[in-house]
């Protein structure tokens, strides 16, 4: 079960069963539903600055002024962690989920199993800029459809495409579980070769 936010018009049929809903927010024009969340917590605004779960979050990629310098410091502090795992670490930087993890690494031609410490500052800075750009572009559409491939709206480069040809090199996309949470990572071994250790 994977958690997901969905937005619906009032009265529109949900794409998941109501039994999987954990939070339902209703306003005049929209119904927003959080499905399959293991934990959901409602807090008052005055608690936001001191809430232990929120104060540990890394810089938010969708914040009006994303702190890329702080994000770089937090990534560097995780030098031994593979890129595919660190992008999901919300204490390093907040906002990337499993789909965008794979897509960002593909766009930057970085192997998901490359350690953070094996990427120079310029490479990590480009990675952060791509992450911010893709998340902002997708948040701006508001349509709920994710896209990272500029040539066709709604198309993703690698995510969910295991065994299908890479859109760049035509070699088969691969997938493998990664990290403590055993999340699937999608990548093209040809376009995303392993980095040489530094």
C-alpha positions in Angstrom: 0.0 0.0 0.0 1.4 3.4 -1.0 0.2 6.7 0.4 -1.1 9.2 -2.1 -3.0 12.5 -2.2 -5.9 12.7 -4.7 -7.9 15.8 -5.6 -11.6 15.4 -6.8 -14.5 17.5 -7.6 -17.4 17.3 -5.1 -19.4 14.1 -5.9 -16.7 12.7 -8.2 -16.0 9.0 -7.7 -12.8 8.2 -5.9 -10.1 6.1 -7.7 -9.4 4.2 -4.4 -11.9 2.6 -1.9 -13.0 4.8 0.9 -11.7 2.3 3.4 -8.1 3.4 2.4 -8.8 7.1 3.1 -7.0 8.4 6.1 -7.7 12.2 5.7 -10.5 13.8 3.8 -10.5 17.6 3.3 -13.6 19.2 1.7 -14.0 22.8 0.5 -16.5 24.3 -1.9 -14.8 23.3 -5.1 -12.6 20.3 -4.1 -12.3 17.2 -2.1 -8.7 16.2 -1.2 -8.1 12.7 0.1 -5.0 11.1 1.6 -5.0 7.4 1.0 -3.0 4.7 2.8 -1.0 6.9 5.1 0.4 5.0 8.1 0.3 8.2 10.2 -1.6 11.4 9.8 -1.4 14.2 12.4 -3.4 17.4 12.6 -1.5 20.2 14.5 -2.2 23.8 15.2 -0.3 26.5 13.4 1.5 27.6 16.5 3.0 24.2 16.9 4.6 24.0 13.4 7.8 25.8 14.5 8.5 23.3 17.3 7.0 20.1 16.1 9.7 17.4 16.4 8.8 15.7 13.1 8.8 19.0 11.2 11.9 20.6 12.7 14.0 17.7 11.4 12.8 18.1 7.8 15.4 19.2 5.2 15.0 22.2 2.9 11.7 22.0 1.1 12.2 21.9 -2.7 8.9 23.7 -3.2 9.5 26.4 -0.6 9.3 29.9 -2.1 13.0 30.2 -1.5 14.5 26.7 -1.6 17.8 26.6 0.4 20.0 24.7 -2.0 23.1 25.5 0.1 21.6 23.9 3.2 20.5 20.9 1.1 24.0 20.5 -0.2 25.4 20.5 3.3 22.8 17.8 4.3 23.7 15.7 1.3 27.4 15.9 2.0 26.7 14.7 5.6 25.4 11.5 4.0 28.5 10.8 1.9 28.2 7.0 2.2 24.5 6.8 1.2 23.5 5.9 -2.4 21.8 8.7 -4.3 18.6 6.6 -4.8 18.3 6.5 -1.0 19.3 10.0 0.0 16.7 11.6 -2.4 14.0 9.9 -0.3 15.5 11.0 3.0 13.2 13.8 4.0 15.7 15.0 6.6 18.2 15.7 3.8 15.7 17.5 1.6 12.0 17.4 1.7 9.6 16.8 -1.2 10.9 14.0 -3.4 9.0 10.8 -3.6 9.8 7.5 -5.3 8.6 8.5 -8.8 10.7 11.7 -8.9 13.7 10.0 -7.3 14.1 7.7 -10.4 13.2 10.5 -12.8 15.6 13.1 -11.4 18.5 10.6 -11.4 17.8 9.7 -15.0 17.6 13.3 -16.2 21.0 13.9 -14.5 22.4 10.6 -15.8 23.4 9.5 -12.3 23.4 5.8 -11.2 21.0 5.3 -8.2 23.7 3.2 -6.4 26.4 5.8 -6.7 27.3 7.1 -3.2 26.8 10.8 -2.5 30.5 11.1 -1.7 31.4 10.0 -5.2 29.6 13.0 -6.8 31.3 16.4 -6.8 29.7 19.6 -5.6 28.9 20.7 -9.2 27.1 17.4 -9.8 25.1 17.6 -6.6 24.2 21.2 -7.3 22.9 20.2 -10.8 20.9 17.4 -9.1 19.3 19.8 -6.7 18.4 22.3 -9.5 16.8 19.5 -11.6 14.9 18.2 -8.6 13.6 21.7 -7.8 12.7 22.4 -11.5 10.8 19.1 -12.0 8.9 19.3 -8.8 7.9 23.0 -9.5 6.9 22.2 -13.1 4.7 19.3 -11.9 3.2 21.3 -9.0 2.3 24.1 -11.3 0.2 21.9 -13.6 -2.1 21.0 -10.8 -3.5 18.2 -12.9 -2.2 15.3 -10.9 -0.4 13.9 -13.9 3.3 13.6 -13.4 5.6 14.3 -16.4 9.4 14.6 -16.7 9.9 14.0 -20.4 9.6 17.3 -22.2 8.7 15.8 -25.5 5.4 14.2 -24.5 3.2 15.5 -21.7 2.3 12.9 -19.1 5.3 10.7 -20.0 8.0 9.6 -17.6 11.5 8.6 -18.6 12.0 5.5 -16.5 9.5 5.1 -13.7 7.2 2.2 -14.1 8.8 1.2 -17.5 10.9 -1.9 -16.5 11.8 -4.0 -19.5 10.6 -1.3 -21.9 13.1 0.5 -24.2 14.9 3.6 -22.8 13.5 6.7 -24.5 17.1 7.9 -25.1 19.2 4.8 -26.0 16.5 2.0 -26.5 18.1 -0.4 -24.0 15.7 -2.0 -21.5 14.9 -0.1 -18.4 15.7 -2.0 -15.2 14.2 -1.9 -11.7 15.5 -3.1 -8.4 14.6 -2.6 -4.7 16.7 -0.2 -2.8 17.1 1.2 0.7 15.7 0.5 4.1 12.1 0.8 2.8 12.9 -1.5 -0.1 11.4 0.9 -2.7 11.7 0.1 -6.4 14.2 2.2 -8.3 14.0 2.4 -12.1 17.0 3.3 -14.2 18.8 2.8 -17.5 22.1 1.2 -17.0 23.4 2.6 -20.3 22.4 6.2 -19.7 23.1 6.1 -16.0 26.5 4.3 -15.6 28.1 3.8 -12.2 30.4 6.6 -11.2 34.0 6.0 -10.5 34.7 6.2 -6.7 36.3 9.5 -5.7 
